[in-house]
Amino acid sequence: MDYNTAKKEFLDGNSDVMSWFEQNGYNLEYAYCLFLNGNHDKALNVFEGICSQNIRADWAKKLIQLIKNNNFSIFPTYLQVRNFLEIDLNLLIKFNQIEYAQVILNNAEQFFEICRESYKFIGRTLYYNNFKDLALEFLIQAKSKFYNDAELHYLLGKIYLEKKDSRRALKAIKTCLKLIPNYKPALDILNKLSS
């Protein structure tokens, strides 16, 4: 097996590649396998060993502490939340770690205090994992907290369209297009609604 095959297996939700990562010195990936299999203490030890050189490992260490304590002991940075929140929430859902994902959802406000797009990130992840009603709740929260985000209104428009609520879909898409007039995905939905 090569790294790309192992990584693809892992991203597809298969943690059977954990020993391959460990044996071949891919400590970050190995630690993530441990984390996603619920072995937090061992994962924390591995992340600790590499976090001084790796921002991703530092983020994962903070995320595990949040999951274990239901609160941050050390807050992640803006860039950590911006770059990794959505990815790791998606991984938790893929690995059926719903209880851990729920901790993230319960602490959405803390993430928002660090990065204003956090509710959108959470909503988008939930949407693409087919938790559409829950996604809608988070996107509505995002709208009340960070209104001037074109993609947010586009996502709301998509959900409303799927729910056959053309009136709300049209309103969301028009808001999106006020913010970014040539946003192609929104224009496609507008054309669909107009025909």
C-alpha positions in Angstrom: 0.0 0.0 0.0 1.2 3.5 -0.7 0.4 6.8 1.2 -2.3 8.0 -1.2 -4.2 4.7 -1.1 -4.0 4.6 2.8 -5.1 8.3 3.0 -8.1 7.6 0.6 -9.1 4.6 2.7 -8.9 6.7 5.8 -10.9 9.6 4.3 -13.5 7.1 3.2 -14.1 6.1 6.8 -11.8 3.1 7.1 -9.5 3.2 10.1 -8.1 -0.3 9.3 -5.1 1.6 7.9 -4.1 2.8 11.3 -1.3 0.2 11.7 0.0 1.1 8.2 0.3 4.8 9.2 2.0 3.9 12.5 4.5 1.5 10.8 5.4 4.0 8.1 5.9 7.0 10.4 2.8 9.0 9.5 2.2 10.1 13.1 -0.5 12.7 12.3 -2.6 10.3 10.4 -2.0 7.5 13.0 -3.1 9.9 15.8 -6.2 10.8 13.9 -7.1 7.1 13.6 -6.6 6.7 17.3 -8.8 9.7 18.0 -11.6 8.6 15.6 -11.6 5.2 17.3 -12.1 6.8 20.7 -8.6 6.3 22.0 -8.2 9.9 23.2 -5.4 9.5 25.6 -3.1 7.7 23.2 -4.0 10.1 20.4 -3.2 13.1 22.7 0.2 11.6 23.4 1.0 11.3 19.7 -0.4 14.7 18.9 1.6 16.2 21.8 4.8 14.8 20.3 4.2 16.5 16.9 2.2 19.6 17.7 5.2 21.9 18.1 5.9 21.4 14.3 2.4 20.9 13.1 -0.6 23.3 13.4 -3.0 20.5 12.6 -1.8 18.3 15.5 -2.1 21.3 17.8 -5.7 21.9 16.6 -6.5 18.1 17.1 -5.1 18.3 20.7 -7.4 21.2 21.5 -10.4 19.5 19.9 -9.9 16.3 21.9 -9.7 18.4 25.0 -13.0 20.0 24.1 -14.6 16.7 23.5 -13.3 15.2 26.8 -14.1 18.3 28.9 -17.0 19.9 27.0 -15.0 23.1 27.1 -11.7 24.4 25.7 -8.8 24.5 28.1 -6.7 26.3 25.4 -8.6 28.0 22.6 -7.8 27.2 19.0 -6.7 30.0 16.7 -8.9 31.7 14.1 -6.9 29.9 11.3 -7.3 26.5 13.1 -11.1 26.9 13.3 -11.2 28.3 9.7 -9.1 25.4 8.3 -10.1 22.4 10.3 -13.5 22.6 12.0 -15.4 21.5 9.0 -13.0 18.8 8.0 -12.9 17.2 11.5 -16.7 17.5 12.0 -17.0 15.6 8.7 -14.6 13.0 9.8 -16.4 12.5 13.1 -19.7 12.0 11.2 -18.0 9.6 8.7 -16.5 7.5 11.6 -19.9 7.5 13.3 -18.6 9.4 16.3 -21.9 11.2 16.6 -21.4 11.8 20.4 -18.2 13.7 19.6 -19.8 15.6 16.8 -22.6 16.6 19.2 -20.0 18.2 21.5 -18.9 20.4 18.6 -22.5 21.3 17.8 -23.1 22.1 21.5 -20.1 24.4 21.5 -20.9 26.2 18.3 -21.0 29.5 20.0 -17.4 29.1 21.3 -16.2 28.4 17.7 -18.2 31.5 16.5 -16.4 33.7 19.0 -13.2 32.7 17.4 -14.4 32.6 13.7 -17.6 34.3 12.6 -18.2 31.7 9.9 -18.4 28.8 12.3 -22.2 28.3 12.2 -22.0 28.2 8.4 -19.2 25.7 8.4 -21.2 23.5 10.8 -24.4 23.9 8.7 -22.6 23.1 5.5 -21.0 20.0 6.9 -24.3 18.8 8.2 -26.0 19.5 4.9 -23.5 17.5 2.9 -23.8 14.6 5.4 -27.6 14.6 4.9 -28.6 16.1 8.2 -30.6 18.7 6.3 -33.0 19.8 9.0 -30.2 20.3 11.5 -28.1 22.0 8.9 -31.0 24.5 8.3 -31.0 25.3 12.1 -27.3 26.1 12.0 -27.5 28.1 8.8 -30.4 30.2 10.2 -28.2 30.8 13.3 -25.4 31.8 10.9 -27.7 34.2 9.1 -28.7 35.9 12.4 -25.0 36.3 13.4 -23.1 36.9 10.1 -25.7 38.0 7.5 -23.4 39.3 4.7 -22.2 35.9 3.6 -23.3 35.1 0.0 -22.6 31.3 0.3 -24.7 31.1 3.5 -27.7 32.5 1.6 -27.0 30.2 -1.3 -27.0 27.2 1.0 -30.2 28.3 2.6 -31.7 28.7 -0.9 -30.6 25.1 -1.8 -32.2 23.7 1.3 -35.5 25.6 0.8 -35.6 24.5 -2.8 -35.2 20.9 -1.7 -38.0 21.4 0.8 -40.1 22.8 -2.0 -40.4 26.2 -0.4 -39.9 28.3 -3.5 -40.7 31.6 -1.8 -37.9 31.2 0.8 -35.6 29.7 -1.7 -36.1 32.7 -4.0 -35.6 35.2 -1.2 -32.3 33.5 -0.1 -31.0 33.3 -3.6 -31.8 37.0 -4.3 -30.0 38.0 -1.1 -27.0 35.9 -2.2 -27.0 37.7 -5.5 -27.2 41.1 -3.9 -24.0 40.3 -2.1 -22.2 38.7 -5.1 -24.2 39.5 -8.3 -22.4 36.9 -10.5 -22.4 34.0 -8.1 -22.9 31.2 -10.7 -24.4 28.5 -8.5 -27.0 31.0 -7.3 -27.7 32.2 -10.8 -28.4 28.6 -11.8 -30.9 28.2 -9.0 -32.5 31.5 -9.9 -32.9 30.3 -13.5 -34.5 27.1 -12.2 -36.9 29.0 -10.0 -37.8 31.4 -12.8 -38.6 28.7 -15.4 
